[in-house]
Amino acid sequence: MATQSFKDLIVWQRAKTLYVEIHKAFKDVKDYSFRDQILRAALSVPNNIAEGYARRSDKAFKNFLFIAKGSVAEVESMLLMAPELDLINKEEQIELLAIAEEVSKLLMGFMKKLSAEDS
């Protein structure tokens, strides 16, 4: 079945979950600069997937997926620091890192698939 919308993409669905879970975990954090930055980075992931999909060009889509992958790395970096700053607990960190790593792997797989189709 061909996808009709970015919403059909598993990678977008999991990226959306990542943002929602990050939002829940950091909603009460008073370090506003940290909270705002991790939320912006997390929101960038599904938004770049959606925007790339809408371009209807594999080359453009790969570029947006690459940007999304960078945003996931930014989220992961911040998650690695968050417990040390007493912003979230270790269990939350582990859960969120697992989702972020899954999204990163899905993005990589999708980029490889698009590259293979170019060949």
Contact map, one row per residue, 1 for C-alpha under 8 A:
11100000000000000000000000000000000000000000000000000000000000000000000000000000000000000000000000000000000000000000000
11110000000000000000000000000000000000000000000000000000000000000000000000000000000000000000000000000000000000000000000
11111101100000000000000000000000000000000000000000000000000000000000000000000000000000000000000000000000000000000000000
01111101000000000000000000000000000000000000000000000000000000000000000000000000000000000000000000000000000000000000000
00111111100000000000000000000000000000000000000000001000000000000000000000000000000000000000000000000000000000000000000
00111111100100000000000000000000000000000000000011001100000000000000000000000000000000000000000000000000000000000000000
00001111110110000000000000000000000000000000000001000000000000000000000000000000000000000000000000000000000000000000000
00111111110110000000000000000000000000000000000000000000000000000000000000000000000000000000000000000000000000000000000
00101111111110000000000000000000000000000000000000000000000000000000000000000000000000000000000000000000000000000000000
00000011111111000000000000000000000000000000000000000000000000000000000000000000000000000000000000000000000000000000000
00000000111111100000000000000000000000000000000000000000000000000000000000000000000000000000000000000010011000000000000
00000111111111110000000000000000000000000000010011000000000000000000000000000000000000000000000000000000000000000000000
00000011111111111000000000000000000000000000010000000000000000000000000000000000000000000000000000000000000000000000000
00000000011111111100000000000000000000000000000000000000000000000000000000000000000000000000000000100110000000000000000
00000000001111111110000000000000000000000100110000000000000000000000000000000000000000000000000000010010000000000000000
00000000000111111111000000000000000000000010110000000000000000000000000000000000000000000000000000000000000000000000000
00000000000011111111100000000000000000000000000000000000000000000000000000000000000000000000000000000000000000000000000
00000000000001111111110000000000000000000100000000000000000000000000000000000000000000000000000100110000000000000000000
00000000000000111111111000000000000000100110000000000000000000000000000000000000000000000000000000000000000000000000000
00000000000000011111111100000000000000000000000000000000000000000000000000000000000000000000000000000000000000000000000
00000000000000001111111110000000000000000000000000000000000000000000000000000000000000000000000100000000000000000000000
00000000000000000111111111000000000001100100000000000000000000000000000000000000000000000000000100000000000000000000000
00000000000000000011111111100000000000100000000000000000000000000000000000000000000000000000000000000000000000000000000
00000000000000000001111111100000000000000000000000000000000000000000000000000000000000000000000000000000000000000000000
00000000000000000000111111110000000000000000000000000000000000000000000000000000000000010001000000000000000000000000000
00000000000000000000011111111000001000000000000000000000000000000000000000000000000000110000000000000000000000000000000
00000000000000000000001111111000001000000000000000000000000000000000000000000000000000000000000000000000000000000000000
00000000000000000000000011111100000000000000000000000000000000000000000000000000000000000000000000000000000000000000000
00000000000000000000000001111111001000000000000000000000000000000000000000000000000000100000000000000000000000000000000
00000000000000000000000000011111001000000000000000000000000000000000000000000000000000000000000000000000000000000000000
00000000000000000000000000001111111000000000000000000000000000000000000000000000000000000000000000000000000000000000000
00000000000000000000000000001111111100000000000000000000000000000000000000000000000000000000000000000000000000000000000
00000000000000000000000000000011111110000000000000000000000000000000000000000000000000000000000000000000000000000000000
00000000000000000000000000000011111111000000000000000000000000000000000000000000000000000000000000000000000000000000000
00000000000000000000000001101111111111100000000000000000000000000000000000000000000000000000000000000000000000000000000
00000000000000000000000000000001111111110000000000000000000000000000000000000000000000000000000000000000000000000000000
00000000000000000000000000000000111111111000000000000000000000000000000000000000000000000000000000000000000000000000000
00000000000000000000010000000000011111111100000000000000000000000000000001100100000000000000000000000000000000000000000
00000000000000000010011000000000001111111110000000000000000000000000000000000000000000000000000000000000000000000000000
00000000000000000000000000000000000111111111000000000000000000000000000000000000000000000000000000000000000000000000000
00000000000000000000000000000000000011111111100000000000000000000000001101100000000000000000000000000000000000000000000
00000000000000100110010000000000000001111111110000000000000000000000001100100000000000000000000000000000000000000000000
00000000000000010010000000000000000000111111111000000000000000000000000000000000000000000000000000000000000000000000000
00000000000000000000000000000000000000011111111100000000000000000001001000000000000000000000000000000000000000000000000
00000000000000110000000000000000000000001111111110000000000000000011101100000000000000000000000000000000000000000000000
00000000000110110000000000000000000000000111111111000000000000000001000000000000000000000000000000000000000000000000000
00000000000000000000000000000000000000000011111111100000000000000000000000000000000000000000000000000000000000000000000
00000000000000000000000000000000000000000001111111110000000000011011000000000000000000000000000000000000000000000000000
00000100000100000000000000000000000000000000111111111000000010011001000000000000000000000000000000000000000000000000000
00000110000100000000000000000000000000000000011111111100000000000000000000000000000000000000000000000000000000000000000
00000000000000000000000000000000000000000000001111111110000010010000000000000000000000000000000000000000000000000000000
00000000000000000000000000000000000000000000000111111111100111111000000000000000000000000000000000000000000000000000000
00001100000000000000000000000000000000000000000011111111100010000000000000000000000000000000000000000000000000000000000
00000100000000000000000000000000000000000000000001111111000000000000000000000000000000000000000000000000000000000000000
00000000000000000000000000000000000000000000000000111111100110000000000000000000000000000000000000000000000000000000000
00000000000000000000000000000000000000000000000000011111110110000000000000000000000000000000000000000000000000000000000
00000000000000000000000000000000000000000000000000011011111110000000000000000000000000000000000000000000000000000000000
00000000000000000000000000000000000000000000000000000001111111000000000000000000000000000000000000000000000000000100000
00000000000000000000000000000000000000000000000000000000111111100000000000000000000000000000000000000000000000000000000
00000000000000000000000000000000000000000000000000010011111111110000000000000000000000000000000000000000000000000000000
00000000000000000000000000000000000000000000000010111011111111111000000000000000000000000000000000000000000000000000000
00000000000000000000000000000000000000000000000000010000011111111100000000000000000000000000000000000000000000100100000
00000000000000000000000000000000000000000000000000010000001111111110000000000000000000000000000000000000000000000000000
00000000000000000000000000000000000000000000000110110000000111111111000000000000000000000000000000000000000000000000000
00000000000000000000000000000000000000000000000110010000000011111111100000000000000000000000000000000000001000100000000
00000000000000000000000000000000000000000000000000000000000001111111110000000000000000000000000000000000001000100000000
00000000000000000000000000000000000000000000100100000000000000111111111000000000000000000000000000000000000000000000000
00000000000000000000000000000000000000000001110110000000000000011111111100000000000000000000000000000000001000000000000
00000000000000000000000000000000000000000000100000000000000000001111111110000000000000000000000000000001001100000000000
00000000000000000000000000000000000000000000000000000000000000000111111111000000000000000000000000000000000000000000000
00000000000000000000000000000000000000001101100000000000000000000011111111100000000000000000000000000000000000000000000
00000000000000000000000000000000000000001100100000000000000000000001111111110000000000000000000000010011000000000000000
00000000000000000000000000000000000000000000000000000000000000000000111111111000000000000000000000000001000000000000000
00000000000000000000000000000000000001001000000000000000000000000000011111111100000000000000000000000000000000000000000
00000000000000000000000000000000000001001100000000000000000000000000001111111110000000000000000000010000000000000000000
00000000000000000000000000000000000000000000000000000000000000000000000111111111000000000000000010011000000000000000000
00000000000000000000000000000000000000000000000000000000000000000000000011111111100000000000000000000000000000000000000
00000000000000000000000000000000000001000000000000000000000000000000000001111111110000000000000000000000000000000000000
00000000000000000000000000000000000000000000000000000000000000000000000000111111111000000000100110000000000000000000000
00000000000000000000000000000000000000000000000000000000000000000000000000011111111100000000100000000000000000000000000
00000000000000000000000000000000000000000000000000000000000000000000000000001111111110000000000000000000000000000000000
00000000000000000000000000000000000000000000000000000000000000000000000000000111111111110000100000000000000000000000000
00000000000000000000000000000000000000000000000000000000000000000000000000000011111111111100100000000000000000000000000
00000000000000000000000000000000000000000000000000000000000000000000000000000001111111100000000000000000000000000000000
00000000000000000000000000000000000000000000000000000000000000000000000000000000111111110000000000000000000000000000000
00000000000000000000000000000000000000000000000000000000000000000000000000000000011111111000000000000000000000000000000
00000000000000000000000001001000000000000000000000000000000000000000000000000000011111111000000000000000000000000000000
00000000000000000000000011000000000000000000000000000000000000000000000000000000011011111101100000000000000000000000000
00000000000000000000000000000000000000000000000000000000000000000000000000000000001001111111100000000000000000000000000
00000000000000000000000000000000000000000000000000000000000000000000000000000000001000011111110000000000000000000000000
00000000000000000000000000000000000000000000000000000000000000000000000000000000000000001111111000000000000000000000000
00000000000000000000000010000000000000000000000000000000000000000000000000000000000000011111111100000000000000000000000
00000000000000000000000000000000000000000000000000000000000000000000000000000011011000011111111110000000000000000000000
00000000000000000000000000000000000000000000000000000000000000000000000000000000000000000111111111000000000000000000000
00000000000000000000000000000000000000000000000000000000000000000000000000000000000000000011111111100000000000000000000
00000000000000000100110000000000000000000000000000000000000000000000000000000010000000000001111111110000000000000000000
00000000000000000000000000000000000000000000000000000000000000000000000000010010000000000000111111111000000000000000000
00000000000000000000000000000000000000000000000000000000000000000000000000000000000000000000011111111100000000000000000
00000000000001000100000000000000000000000000000000000000000000000000000000000000000000000000001111111110000000000000000
00000000000000100100000000000000000000000000000000000000000000000000000100110000000000000000000111111111000000000000000
00000000000000000000000000000000000000000000000000000000000000000000000000010000000000000000000011111111100000000000000
00000000000001000000000000000000000000000000000000000000000000000000000000000000000000000000000001111111110000000000000
00000000001001100000000000000000000000000000000000000000000000000000000100000000000000000000000000111111111000000000000
00000000000000000000000000000000000000000000000000000000000000000000100110000000000000000000000000011111111100000000000
00000000000000000000000000000000000000000000000000000000000000000000000000000000000000000000000000001111111110000000000
00000000001000000000000000000000000000000000000000000000000000000000000000000000000000000000000000000111111111000000000
00000000001000000000000000000000000000000000000000000000000000001101100000000000000000000000000000000011111111100000000
00000000000000000000000000000000000000000000000000000000000000000000100000000000000000000000000000000001111111110000000
00000000000000000000000000000000000000000000000000000000000000000000000000000000000000000000000000000000111111111000000
00000000000000000000000000000000000000000000000000000000000000000000000000000000000000000000000000000000011111111100000
00000000000000000000000000000000000000000000000000000000000001001100000000000000000000000000000000000000001111111110000
00000000000000000000000000000000000000000000000000000000000000000000000000000000000000000000000000000000000111111111000
00000000000000000000000000000000000000000000000000000000000000000000000000000000000000000000000000000000000011111111100
00000000000000000000000000000000000000000000000000000000010001000000000000000000000000000000000000000000000001111111110
00000000000000000000000000000000000000000000000000000000000000000000000000000000000000000000000000000000000000111111111
00000000000000000000000000000000000000000000000000000000000000000000000000000000000000000000000000000000000000011111111
00000000000000000000000000000000000000000000000000000000000000000000000000000000000000000000000000000000000000001111111
00000000000000000000000000000000000000000000000000000000000000000000000000000000000000000000000000000000000000000111111
00000000000000000000000000000000000000000000000000000000000000000000000000000000000000000000000000000000000000000011111
